[in-house]
Amino acid sequence: MAAPGKRSAKPAALPASSLAAAIVAAPKLVTPKAARARVDEWFTEIAPSEAGKALAKLLQPGRARAGKPAGLVAAIAEASPYLWDLIRAEPDRFLALLEADPETRFAALIAEVTRAGLAQTDEATVMRALRRAKAEAALLIALADIGGVWPLARVTRALTEFADAAVGASGAPSAAGRRRPGQARVAQSGKAPNRTRLCRARHGQDGRAHELNYSSDIDLIVLYDENALAAPRRRGAGRAVRAA
């Protein structure tokens, strides 16, 4: 029994809607001993931090709640250098993803990307925000996919939704005037953003089917009004497109 006035050391249960609680699958380890040793080494590195303590309670083998989430982390440590680097780079982000409802967190990421594109800031700031959001989205989608939380159709749709949001943010009208000297940009006329006479049409896997996978590229058709596109005099946008 815990001493009066002190909190019990037993961690509170995660909500049933959390990603960690929803994980039901983990790939079989090829070299279990080596994989778990890699995870244990990481736990030792992050042990002093609050995120490290929380992750140890949640994931270390032998803990009551470890189960499939611990197996999933070990499988990533063994077989996916990219995802493992994302986990190790920011333990706080990884913990937040495990504790969050995956659908709610993904919707928040899409909203963050949209805000980044509409913000009146320099291009470097927008691109930095997009890179951070991409890293978190990649980790979230992969965890939900490999952990059996999302079916394949939801995984491909999420990849497509994030790609669409990122493309929109990178070419948002508020960002169009921030292009580097010499690049084409949409001429600003004071009209509403959806009337700048520049649009992007998706096709292929990024079209209505929403079937982008992890290695897909994005096929876009850009349509524009030549009178509304401010291009460098030395190289008109139309000539550049025809030359390609």
Buried (B, 14 or more C-beta within 10 A) or exposed (E): EEEEEEEEEEEEEBEEEBBBBBBEEBBEBEEEEEBBEBBBEBBEEBEEEEBBBBBBBBBBEEBEBBBBBBBBBBBBBBBBEEBBEBBBEBBBBBBBBBBBBBBEBBEBBBEBBBEBBBBEBEEEEBBEBBEBBBBBBBBBBBBBBBBBBBEEEBBBBBBBBBBBBBBBBBBBBBBBEBBEEEEBBBBEEEEEEEEBBBEBEBEEBBEEEBBBEEEBEBEEEEEBEEEBBBBEEEEBBEEEEEEE
